[in-house]
């Protein structure tokens, strides 16, 4: 069995986890270690099962709890060389494992693959975690453009965590200064709802059972705006679409219960 845990996502913090064969791999740690432990308990996730941490990039809303968790749990940290370099002083003494783009990195029952994204960070990555049960979970957020490399990495996913950061009209009519609006909407910023839909459309296939919309802006988006745009391309496809929120975790997602076979 493979389980996806959405511990929370938004501008103030992002953390996810994948469990398989009794082990758990964290993807980002954008809340304090104490808060991640609290949220894990809420969804029945045992932190003692965590054997590794993957970081998509160094920004605080993805890494603030990383150093303490890695130390407390005595686990390795996977990230790009640029991200590990940017966090070197905080991760001092931890076991650091650089992720090579498009290579397979094996960790217990997990295989980790990654590719570069366009975001204003040292060396940001989109990530796919595959489990020994045959499930493939893609994570793509904090990226300004849906590139060919990201589409290639995410193809064949059974679950997707996908950024839908802002509605373009709400962004342009927000009280953000123009320079901030340009940063958010730019090539190294964040995906709009429409861009998320464009990224998703060619990734739809019969085995894709779960789509989680992540990193929604509290000021420039709503769940209703994001869902409307995504449903436009999902159509009659059977995938369930969920919206991650900042304040609390979602109920854990059992991928086998979503009609995804245990072996593929």
C-alpha positions as CSV (number, residue, x, y, z in Angstrom):
1,X,0.0,0.0,0.0
2,X,1.1,3.6,-0.8
3,X,-0.2,6.6,1.1
4,X,0.1,10.3,0.3
5,X,0.0,12.7,3.3
6,X,-0.7,16.3,2.5
7,X,0.4,18.0,5.8
8,X,-0.3,21.5,4.5
9,X,0.5,23.8,1.6
10,X,0.5,27.6,1.0
11,X,2.7,30.7,1.1
12,X,3.3,30.1,4.9
13,X,4.5,26.5,4.7
14,X,4.5,23.3,2.6
15,X,5.0,19.7,3.7
16,X,4.0,16.3,2.2
17,X,4.9,12.7,2.9
18,X,4.7,9.3,1.1
19,X,4.5,6.1,3.0
20,X,5.1,2.6,1.6
21,X,6.3,-0.7,3.1
22,X,6.4,0.8,6.6
23,X,8.7,3.7,5.7
24,X,7.9,7.3,5.1
25,X,9.7,9.9,2.9
26,X,9.0,13.6,3.7
27,X,8.8,16.0,0.8
28,X,9.6,19.5,2.1
29,X,9.5,20.6,5.7
30,X,8.1,24.1,5.5
31,X,6.6,24.1,9.0
32,X,8.5,23.9,12.3
33,X,9.5,20.4,13.4
34,X,7.0,20.6,16.2
35,X,4.2,21.6,13.9
36,X,5.0,18.9,11.4
37,X,4.9,16.4,14.3
38,X,1.5,17.7,15.3
39,X,0.1,17.5,11.8
40,X,1.5,14.0,11.4
41,X,-0.2,12.9,14.5
42,X,-3.5,14.4,13.2
43,X,-3.4,12.1,10.2
44,X,-2.0,9.0,12.0
45,X,1.5,9.3,10.5
46,X,4.2,8.0,12.8
47,X,7.2,10.3,12.5
48,X,9.3,7.3,13.6
49,X,8.6,5.8,10.2
50,X,10.3,8.7,8.4
51,X,13.6,7.6,6.9
52,X,14.4,10.4,4.6
53,X,13.7,14.0,3.6
54,X,13.5,15.5,0.1
55,X,13.7,19.3,-0.4
56,X,12.5,20.9,-3.6
57,X,14.4,24.2,-2.9
58,X,15.8,26.3,-0.1
59,X,13.0,28.8,0.6
60,X,11.8,28.9,4.2
61,X,8.2,27.9,3.4
62,X,9.7,24.6,2.3
63,X,12.6,24.1,4.7
64,X,12.1,25.8,8.0
65,X,11.8,22.5,9.9
66,X,14.3,20.6,7.8
67,X,17.4,20.9,9.9
68,X,15.8,20.0,13.2
69,X,13.8,17.1,11.8
70,X,16.9,15.7,10.1
71,X,18.7,15.9,13.3
72,X,15.9,14.5,15.5
73,X,15.1,11.7,13.2
74,X,18.7,11.1,12.1
75,X,17.8,10.9,8.4
76,X,19.5,11.9,5.2
77,X,18.4,15.0,3.2
78,X,18.0,14.8,-0.6
79,X,18.0,17.9,-2.7
80,X,19.9,19.5,-5.6
81,X,23.5,20.5,-5.2
82,X,22.4,24.2,-5.3
83,X,19.8,23.7,-2.6
84,X,22.2,21.8,-0.3
85,X,24.8,24.5,-0.8
86,X,22.3,27.2,0.1
87,X,21.3,25.4,3.2
88,X,24.9,24.2,4.1
89,X,25.1,26.2,7.3
90,X,21.8,24.9,8.6
91,X,22.3,21.3,7.6
92,X,25.8,21.1,8.9
93,X,26.6,17.6,10.2
94,X,23.6,16.0,8.4
95,X,23.9,13.3,5.7
96,X,23.4,15.2,2.4
97,X,22.6,13.3,-0.8
98,X,22.6,15.4,-4.0
99,X,19.9,14.6,-6.6
100,X,21.1,14.3,-10.1
101,X,18.4,15.4,-12.6
102,X,16.6,12.5,-14.3
103,X,18.6,9.9,-12.5
104,X,17.1,7.3,-10.2
105,X,18.0,7.6,-6.5
106,X,17.0,4.6,-4.3
107,X,16.0,5.0,-0.7
108,X,14.4,2.0,0.9
109,X,11.1,1.3,-0.8
110,X,11.3,4.6,-2.7
111,X,12.8,5.7,-6.0
112,X,13.4,9.5,-6.2
113,X,13.6,11.3,-9.6
114,X,13.9,15.0,-10.2
115,X,14.3,17.7,-12.8
116,X,15.1,21.4,-12.8
117,X,12.3,24.0,-12.6
118,X,12.1,27.7,-13.3
119,X,11.9,29.5,-9.9
120,X,13.9,32.2,-8.2
121,X,15.9,29.8,-6.0
122,X,19.4,28.3,-6.1
123,X,18.5,25.1,-8.0
124,X,14.9,24.2,-7.6
125,X,13.5,20.8,-8.5
126,X,10.2,19.0,-9.4
127,X,10.2,15.6,-7.8
128,X,8.7,12.2,-8.4
129,X,8.6,9.5,-5.7
130,X,7.9,6.0,-6.8
131,X,7.1,3.3,-4.3
132,X,7.8,-0.4,-4.2
133,X,4.0,-0.9,-4.5
134,X,4.2,0.5,-8.0
135,X,2.8,4.0,-7.4
136,X,4.3,7.1,-8.8
137,X,3.6,10.5,-7.1
138,X,4.7,13.7,-8.7
139,X,5.4,17.0,-7.0
140,X,5.6,20.2,-9.0
141,X,5.1,23.6,-7.3
142,X,7.1,26.8,-7.0
143,X,7.7,27.0,-10.8
144,X,7.1,29.9,-13.1
145,X,6.6,27.9,-16.3
146,X,5.4,24.3,-17.1
147,X,8.5,23.2,-19.0
148,X,8.9,20.2,-21.2
149,X,11.3,18.7,-18.7
150,X,8.7,18.9,-15.9
151,X,6.0,17.4,-18.2
152,X,8.4,14.5,-19.1
153,X,9.2,13.8,-15.4
154,X,5.6,13.8,-14.3
155,X,4.2,11.6,-17.0
156,X,2.7,8.3,-15.8
157,X,2.0,9.6,-12.3
158,X,-0.7,8.0,-10.3
159,X,-1.0,11.1,-8.0
160,X,0.0,14.6,-8.6
161,X,0.7,17.5,-6.3
162,X,0.5,20.5,-8.6
163,X,0.8,24.2,-8.0
164,X,-2.2,26.4,-8.7
165,X,-0.9,29.6,-7.0
166,X,-3.0,32.4,-8.4
167,X,-5.9,33.5,-10.5
168,X,-4.5,35.9,-13.1
169,X,-7.3,38.5,-12.6
170,X,-7.1,38.4,-8.8
171,X,-3.4,38.8,-9.0
172,X,-3.6,41.9,-11.2
173,X,-6.3,43.5,-9.1
174,X,-4.6,42.6,-5.8
175,X,-2.9,45.1,-3.5
176,X,0.5,43.7,-4.3
177,X,2.9,46.3,-5.8
178,X,3.5,45.9,-9.5
179,X,7.0,44.6,-9.0
180,X,5.7,41.8,-6.8
181,X,2.9,41.0,-9.3
182,X,5.5,40.7,-12.0
183,X,7.7,38.4,-9.9
184,X,4.7,36.1,-9.1
185,X,3.5,35.9,-12.7
186,X,7.0,35.8,-14.2
187,X,9.0,32.9,-15.6
188,X,10.7,32.3,-12.2
189,X,7.6,32.8,-10.1
190,X,4.5,30.7,-9.6
191,X,2.0,28.8,-11.8
192,X,-1.4,30.4,-12.3
193,X,-4.5,28.3,-12.3
194,X,-4.5,28.4,-16.1
195,X,-0.9,27.4,-16.4
196,X,-1.5,24.5,-13.9
197,X,-4.3,23.3,-16.1
198,X,-2.1,23.6,-19.2
199,X,0.5,21.5,-17.4
200,X,-2.0,18.9,-16.3
201,X,-3.9,18.3,-19.5
202,X,-1.2,16.2,-21.3
203,X,-0.6,14.3,-18.0
204,X,-4.1,12.9,-17.7
205,X,-4.3,9.1,-18.2
206,X,-6.4,6.3,-16.8
207,X,-4.0,5.6,-13.9
208,X,-4.0,9.1,-12.6
209,X,-6.4,8.9,-9.6
210,X,-5.6,11.9,-7.4
211,X,-4.7,15.5,-8.2
212,X,-3.9,17.8,-5.2
213,X,-3.8,21.5,-6.0
214,X,-1.1,23.1,-3.8
215,X,0.5,26.4,-2.9
216,X,-2.7,28.5,-3.4
217,X,-2.2,32.2,-2.7
218,X,-4.4,33.5,0.2
219,X,-4.5,36.9,-1.5
220,X,-4.7,36.1,-5.2
221,X,-6.7,32.8,-5.4
222,X,-9.6,30.8,-4.0
223,X,-10.2,27.1,-4.0
224,X,-13.3,27.8,-6.3
225,X,-11.2,29.6,-8.9
226,X,-8.5,26.9,-8.9
227,X,-11.0,24.0,-9.1
228,X,-12.9,25.6,-11.9
229,X,-9.9,26.0,-14.1
230,X,-8.6,22.4,-13.4
231,X,-12.0,20.9,-13.9
232,X,-12.1,22.5,-17.3
233,X,-9.3,20.2,-18.5
234,X,-10.1,17.2,-16.3
235,X,-13.6,16.9,-17.7
236,X,-15.0,13.4,-17.3
237,X,-11.7,12.0,-16.3
238,X,-12.1,9.9,-13.1
239,X,-9.3,11.6,-11.1
240,X,-10.3,13.1,-7.8
241,X,-9.2,16.8,-7.4
242,X,-8.4,18.1,-3.9
243,X,-7.2,21.4,-2.7
244,X,-4.4,21.6,-0.1
245,X,-4.8,24.2,2.6
246,X,-2.4,26.1,4.8
247,X,-4.1,25.6,8.2
248,X,-4.5,21.9,8.5
249,X,-3.6,18.6,6.8
250,X,-5.9,16.7,4.4
251,X,-7.0,13.2,5.3
252,X,-4.4,10.7,4.2
253,X,-4.8,9.5,0.7
254,X,-4.6,5.7,0.2
255,X,-3.6,5.4,-3.4
256,X,-4.9,1.8,-3.6
257,X,-8.3,3.0,-2.6
258,X,-8.4,5.4,-5.5
259,X,-8.7,2.7,-8.1
260,X,-4.9,2.5,-8.7
261,X,-3.6,-1.0,-9.0
262,X,-1.1,-2.2,-6.4
263,X,1.3,-3.2,-9.1
264,X,1.7,-1.7,-12.5
